[in-house]
Amino acid sequence: MSSRRHACRVRPALLPGGAALGVVMARGDLAGDLSDRLRVAHETINLLGWVGLTVAGTLITPWPTMLRTRVADGAERAGRTALPVLLTGLGAAVAGTLLGPPALAAPGMAGYAAGLVVTGRPWLRGKRVRIWVLAAVPNESSAFQVVGGQFDTVFREGVYDLTRGRSQSGGVQVLDLAPASGGFVELSFPQAGDYPFVTHIMSDAERGAHGVFRVR
């Protein structure tokens, strides 16, 4: 069974949690900053749960089918492996948001990012990759960068800023995104090695919100 089918089965399971948070927020008599924490948790479930799992599942088979390209070897196996990692990261991020300051959600976000890396690992074997990025934090911008790489294609909120092989040429170091917006970048890794990636919210990076593309 493909990871896309697994994701389709998991997403309805997120409904009770999201609905419960919505009911509690509707009461309107919450003490302190509980209302804000519930709102952020609710948005995290929507963005990382519904949207994120859909994107992760789509990358496995439907997207290559639309582009008429071959599915990467091991892509479905990687998707099945990544799903529990994504769910654990999502749960930790939501729990951290509900239980304390936003900083507690950083390890969960890092775990979720690790799940996305596992999903995309089979596509790294060709060294040229497309990376989808979502600024899931509702009140902070993001500046995604792969250290040691240069983007030759940049797509943001439905518009190409830079397209490989078209009349415009050059490269971009960073994909900057407003809160809750998304897009993708494409790049070719120049050689085998480790390529760290960050969002340039360095305080979050110090808490674990960073990762590495390992090209062999």
Secondary structure as UniProt FT lines:
FT   HELIX           3..13
FT   HELIX           15..27
FT   TURN            32..33
FT   HELIX           34..44
FT   HELIX           45..51
FT   HELIX           52..58
FT   TURN            59..61
FT   HELIX           62..67
FT   TURN            73..74
FT   HELIX           75..99
FT   HELIX           102..105
FT   HELIX           106..120
FT   HELIX           121..126
FT   STRAND          128..134
FT   TURN            138..139
FT   STRAND          142..146
FT   TURN            147..148
FT   STRAND          153..156
FT   TURN            157..158
FT   STRAND          159..162
FT   TURN            164..165
FT   STRAND          174..177
FT   TURN            179..180
FT   STRAND          182..188
FT   STRAND          193..198
FT   HELIX           202..206
FT   TURN            207..208
FT   STRAND          211..215
//
